[in-house]
Amino acid sequence: MSIDRGTCLTVTGASGSGKSVFLRMVADMDAAEGKVLLGDEDRTTMPAPQWRRKVTLVPAQAGWWAPTVAEHFEEKNKTTATELARQLRLPEDIFSRQVLRLSTGERQRLALIRALVAKPAVLLLDEPTSSLDQESVAAVESLLASELERGLVLILVTHDPAQAERLGNQTMHIKDGKVLPA
């Protein structure tokens, strides 16, 4: 399988079919057979942290290790993060808030922002809009469409066929850990 710049591959399948495992393998977080290349660079030729800076996974439930949102963003990225937060309809004071007081939807959007400010070549998203209202889903999809226009490669796990249709250029279906023709 090959994915060109500016392409969104949507990954579909039942819960527990192996979609998240697939993302983790691409991100070099789980052992995998086969070859994963980014351009001419093989995943196995570089340390995992270096690969993950280029191929970034945003899991369904991202990790938060510091008490406030601001502590999760480097100072040099604050302006970009603030603009992305505005685009994603987050409150102006979101960066001063306690992580424990955030809604699941706010955490999902902030995890996406955290990934985007790092400017990866490939973004792996596991159900990024599962806890969002329709307006927030539209904002996330609009932002992702803009990133695709800039050349980002997006691999998106979704249970929403309409979302797959709106964002996807290619589709992959997983059943019982096996890739099936879509």
Helices and strands as residue ranges (DSSP letters): E 8-12, H 19-26, E 37-38, E 41-42, G 43-45, H 48-54, E 55-58, G 70-72, G 75-77, H 78-87, G 94-96, G 99-101, H 104-116, E 122-126, H 134-149, E 153-157, H 161-167, E 170-175, E 178-180
